[in-house]
Amino acid sequence: MSEKEAIQKLRQLKEKYTLHELVTRLDIQQTTLHRWLQTGKISKNMADLLERKIKEAGL
């Protein structure tokens, strides 16, 4: 998943779930998710991590 796709997927999930629910389901810190959503930037490694966490959570 590219960085752009990861941010788009995260924004789609944010429309369905609250930030707290995402933190719980994805096991990623709230400040990190908030920063990614605010800046629209994510590193390649973190995009891969996010993709893996989304698959594990079944989202």
N, C-alpha and C positions, 0 to 999 in steps of 0.2 A: 504494500500500500504506500503510495507516495505521500509526501507531507501534506499536500493540498487535499487529497482524498481523506486523510486522517482527520484533518480539521473539519471538513464537511460532515463526516460521519459523526464526529463528536458533537457538532452543532445540531444534527438531526436527533441524536440521543438526548441532548439537552432540552429539546422541545417536548419529549415524551416523559422525561424523568427530571426530578429536581437535582441540584448539584450534590446534595447530601446522599441521595439514592445512588447516583453515579459513583461517588467516592466509595460507598459501601460495596457496590457490585463489582467495581473495577479494581479496588484495592490500590488506588492511586491517591496521593494527598490532594486535599481540596485546593490548596494554593497553587499546585501545579496545574490542575485542570482549569482553574480560573484564569491563570496566566495564559494558557494555550488558547482559551476562548477569547480573551481580551486582545491579545496581540495577533492572533491568527497565524502564529509561527510555532513550529515544532521541529525538533531535529529528526534526522532519518532514523537514528537508533530508537528514539522515543516513539516515533510513529510505528515502528515495528513492535515495540512493547505494547503500545495501545491496541494494535491490531490483535495481538496474541491475547491480551486481557479481555477484549470484546468477545473473541471466540470462546474463551474459557467461561465467560459469564453467560454465554448464549444470547447475547443481545444482537 
